Amino acid sequence: MAIEIRVPTLGESVTEATVGQWFKKPGDAVQADEPICELETEKVTVEVPAPAAGVMGEIQVQQGETVAVGTLLGTIREGAAAEQKPAAPARAKPAAATPPAARPAPAPTRAGGELLEKAVDEARRAMPPSPAARKIMEEKGLSPDQVSGSGRRGQVLKQDAMTAPAAAAGAPPSAPAEAVGIPAARLTPVPPAQMRAPSAPNDAAREERVKMTRLRQTIARRLKDAQNTAAMLTTFNDVDMSAVMKLRAQYKDLFEKRHGSKLGFMGFFVKACIQALREIPAVNAEIDGTDIIYKNYYHIGVAVSTDKGLVVPVVREADRLSLAEIEAQIADFGRRARDGRLGIEEMQGGTFSITNGGVFGSLLSTPILNAPQSGILGMHRIEERPVVREGAVVVRPMMYLALSYDHRVVDGKEAVTFLVRVKEVLEDPQRFVLDL
């Protein structure tokens, strides 16, 4: 019996996806709920599980094709694995005995013993190499079992193929001239003028063309739309992180023991932004046609970098959460984002965003708005710098802050005031307690 594999519901407003990769090939053994392919949507990558156990049948849609919700992806032959068991060997009978009339042997089918061996072998084998890795392996003369993969489920990636040693050449190296009986004196050197110059390398052969994932296409389109639509401007300030760092160092062990999550910096920034958003509601607003919608709630998006691009999961009702609850949610988002397990609904509805380029060493940047939001705060690396305090030059751990905002909604005075409030709260964390 053939079981259909169809594109599942992908989330609100998502109607189509791109087939990213098939984990199974026709004839492979499949277990129930085992991932059989990946679908790349505009926001997340979704694994499609097998609806039943059996053997992978025909694949209807190939990698890179766009499919709508409900499209038939392929089929699974349910129970085919059981049919593949080889028959038990017949018992030996005395030669004198007259054998009964034998029934004609059934014609071989695709569910025969050979298919079973193939299915078992393929089930044990790692995922197929990535296209870039396959090309490099072909150039080096390597087979998949000669390269150790570091990707998910053992997939061979481009870096694995590049670092793997090339296969041994088939022809032995040329023997020296004297070893084959040619005196060295008879070898006539070629004048330098007659030597052929090395040919220029073929640039096209050294290029790699990779189709953009659907997520990367969406990121590119949304960022460009934000630039084309909003009147973006960025204002800067710096913040002395001494107080936050001292507070964190003093209580981080007790915090983790009590709440089960680490005390990072992002929770402080979320709380500081909420304080500033309450005072400057224009930064927590958006434009809808000729109207401005002021959001009287605080859904803070926190940018998370993954191998496939930047995603922005949303901490909802952040003003109602404690510092520990915010830190726990952010840590959970980071883990699931890197594993590709974030839901689409978890990345929708944000009113303001925070991005931290400091984790990668960024000193200063101008973040791009996460449309239709009107503001985004950019954090950067903490660096010890000389500053003046009460007439004396002292060294302090300083961080540059950048607020990019939509000048159609937010005036320059409001943007500067917002950033100053964030700075004040971070430099005096007691404001959290007093709600100042």
Secondary structure, 3 states (H helix, E strand, C coil): CEEEEECCCCCCCCCEEEEEEECCCCCCEECCCCEEEEEECCCCEEEEECCCCEEEEEECCCCCCEEECCCEEEEEEECHHHHCCCCCCCCCCCCCCCCCCCCCCCCCCCCCHHHHHHHHHHHHCCCCCCHHHHHHHHHHCCCHHHCCCCCHHHCCCHHHHHHCCCCCCCCCCCCCCHHHCCCHHHCCCCCHHHCCCCCCCCCHHHCCCCCCCHHHHHHHHHHHHHHHHCCEEEEEEEEECHHHHHHHHHHHHHHHHHHCCCCCCHHHHHHHHHHHHHHCHHHHEEEECCEEEECCCCCEEECEEECCEEECCEECCHHHCCHHHHHHHHHHHHHHHHCCCCCHHHHCCCCEEEEEHHHHCCCCCCCCCCCCCCEEEEECCCEEEEEEECCEEEEEEEEEEEEEEECCCCCHHHHHHHHHHHHHHHHCCHHHHHCC
